[in-house]
């Protein structure tokens, strides 16, 4: 209906603002699956595109830095699953989706399954904070469940050795992706709990796609973590990766290295604390010794005024004996504390980073030979394939036919004579044989 009065007339800016508010209130956050088109990435780092199907398309924008967090390279025609809010660009009156997440459509079904299972387990209380167990302050033995050949295990062991060498870390090897990985991780976790020898368990894995990390979204694994009597730390993927194991664990670390830092203290901090405690112990012993001497002196003065000289001498002897026992006890305590400090210092020196660096250098030297061998194998295989192709080309080449005694007959303009009907009497032709060409003339047919 037209406006009833001029007071109800809107400007384009007002109209677009009202339309934008209506869109954003109606569609706060939606998922859309479609094919990428009109892809553009200007120097600003923003990403502009359309999502389309067979009948329609919608404009989309993904602004920096979210556009730099994508785990794949967007390209024309790629089918994706995107999440964003619907809004309107008021300057042009175009409505568009402003995206905050985008993944290849192949991961869409996995993402929906993940969200559904996460919601169901959360409703059961499996992720409640009240179920979480505290980590031990000084763990003596740590189980690291991970792939023995991945980067995650090297990161965890390196940090543990640098920060707190007194802690013993045991690697319990499992596959971290692929068929059967979830079952083996669950079995290893239950075996580590049943062993009753570990103070804490770490689940570690490097980053990857949602499909790569899917073993850690297994419902059986989430329930096994929640039921564990031993505290569990989850260190799966990168900081932006989340799995059901992260939610079920007692502590979630953004990376395997951070998990190791959360588990053990820094040895320099412990040494400083030991020195502070030693100084306090010395001061305390000194104060108690002075107090005992002062009490003995006061008692001696009182007795000197009330007792005979013999009684006073006896009390002085007791006083000296008490002082000797107190001094002996103080020295014994001090020797014990000093011995403990020396032992800790010796253990820390035995795990000096120089030893770890030497071992890593030997490992690096061994690994350096592998790329050369791989390149040599690849070149050898390519050479064999090239020889096979050359033999195939030679087999179908016309020149090979000529070499066996046949000839290729052509007109002067290059047309090949395939039938007697292709040449007339008097035509001049060229016959190509193995070692050159022969000029021939077509004679009339006999008979």
Rosetta blueprint (number, residue, H / E / L):
1 X L
2 X L
3 X L
4 X L
5 X L
6 X H
7 X H
8 X H
9 X L
10 X L
11 X L
12 X H
13 X H
14 X H
15 X H
16 X H
17 X H
18 X H
19 X H
20 X H
21 X H
22 X H
23 X H
24 X H
25 X H
26 X H
27 X L
28 X L
29 X L
30 X E
31 X E
32 X E
33 X E
34 X E
35 X E
36 X E
37 X E
38 X E
39 X E
40 X E
41 X L
42 X L
43 X L
44 X L
45 X L
46 X L
47 X E
48 X E
49 X E
50 X E
51 X E
52 X E
53 X L
54 X L
55 X L
56 X L
57 X E
58 X E
59 X E
60 X E
61 X E
62 X E
63 X L
64 X L
65 X L
66 X H
67 X H
68 X H
69 X L
70 X L
71 X L
72 X L
73 X L
74 X L
75 X L
76 X L
77 X L
78 X L
79 X E
80 X E
81 X E
82 X E
83 X E
84 X E
85 X E
86 X E
87 X E
88 X E
89 X E
90 X L
91 X L
92 X L
93 X L
94 X E
95 X E
96 X E
97 X E
98 X E
99 X E
100 X E
101 X E
102 X E
103 X E
104 X E
105 X H
106 X H
107 X H
108 X H
109 X H
110 X H
111 X H
112 X H
113 X H
114 X H
115 X H
116 X H
117 X H
118 X H
119 X H
120 X H
121 X H
122 X H
123 X H
124 X L
125 X L
126 X L
127 X L
128 X L
129 X H
130 X H
131 X H
132 X L
133 X L
134 X L
135 X L
136 X L
137 X L
138 X L
139 X L
140 X L
141 X E
142 X E
143 X E
144 X E
145 X E
146 X E
147 X L
148 X L
149 X L
150 X L
151 X H
152 X H
153 X H
154 X H
155 X H
156 X H
157 X H
158 X H
159 X H
160 X H
161 X H
162 X H
163 X H
164 X L
165 X L
166 X L
167 X L
168 X E
169 X E
170 X E
171 X E
172 X E
173 X E
174 X L
175 X L
176 X L
177 X L
178 X L
179 X L
180 X L
181 X H
182 X H
183 X H
184 X H
185 X H
186 X H
187 X H
188 X H
189 X H
190 X H
191 X H
192 X H
193 X H
194 X H
195 X H
196 X L
197 X L
198 X L
199 X L
200 X E
201 X E
202 X E
203 X E
204 X E
205 X E
206 X L
207 X L
208 X L
209 X L
210 X L
211 X L
212 X L
213 X L
214 X H
215 X H
216 X H
217 X H
218 X L
219 X H
220 X H
221 X H
222 X H
223 X H
224 X H
225 X H
226 X H
227 X H
228 X L
229 X L
230 X L
231 X L
232 X E
233 X E
234 X E
235 X E
236 X E
237 X L
238 X L
239 X L
240 X L
241 X L
242 X L
243 X L
244 X H
245 X H
246 X H
247 X H
248 X H
249 X L
250 X L
251 X E
252 X E
253 X L
254 X L
255 X L
256 X H
257 X H
258 X H
259 X H
260 X H
261 X H
262 X H
263 X H
264 X L
265 X L
266 X L
267 X H
268 X H
269 X H
270 X H
271 X H
272 X H
273 X H
274 X H
275 X H
276 X H
277 X H
278 X H
279 X H
280 X H
281 X H
282 X H
283 X H
284 X H
285 X H
286 X H
287 X H
288 X H
289 X H
290 X H
291 X H
292 X H
293 X H
294 X H
295 X H
296 X H
297 X H
298 X H
299 X H
300 X H
301 X H
302 X H
303 X H
304 X H
305 X H
306 X H
307 X L
308 X L
309 X H
310 X H
311 X H
312 X H
313 X H
314 X H
315 X H
316 X H
317 X H
318 X H
319 X H
320 X H
321 X H
322 X H
323 X H
324 X H
325 X H
326 X H
327 X H
328 X H
329 X H
330 X H
331 X H
332 X H
333 X H
334 X H
335 X H
336 X H
337 X H
338 X H
339 X H
340 X H
341 X H
342 X H
343 X H
344 X H
345 X H
346 X H
347 X H
348 X H
349 X H
350 X H
351 X L
352 X L
353 X H
354 X H
355 X H
356 X H
357 X H
358 X H
359 X H
360 X H
361 X H
362 X H
363 X H
364 X H
365 X H
366 X H
367 X H
368 X H
369 X H
370 X H
371 X H
372 X H
373 X H
374 X H
375 X H
376 X H
377 X H
378 X H
379 X H
380 X H
381 X H
382 X H
383 X H
384 X H
385 X H
386 X H
387 X H
388 X H
389 X H
390 X H
391 X H
392 X H
393 X H
394 X H
395 X H
396 X H
397 X L
398 X H
399 X H
400 X H
401 X H
402 X H
403 X H
404 X L
405 X L
406 X L
407 X L
408 X E
409 X E
410 X E
411 X E
412 X L
413 X L
414 X L
415 X L
416 X E
417 X L
418 X L
419 X L
420 X H
421 X H
422 X H
423 X L
424 X L
425 X L
426 X L
427 X L
428 X E
429 X E
430 X E
431 X E
432 X E
433 X E
434 X L
435 X L
436 X E
437 X E
438 X E
439 X E
440 X E
441 X E
442 X L
443 X L
444 X L
445 X L
446 X L
447 X L
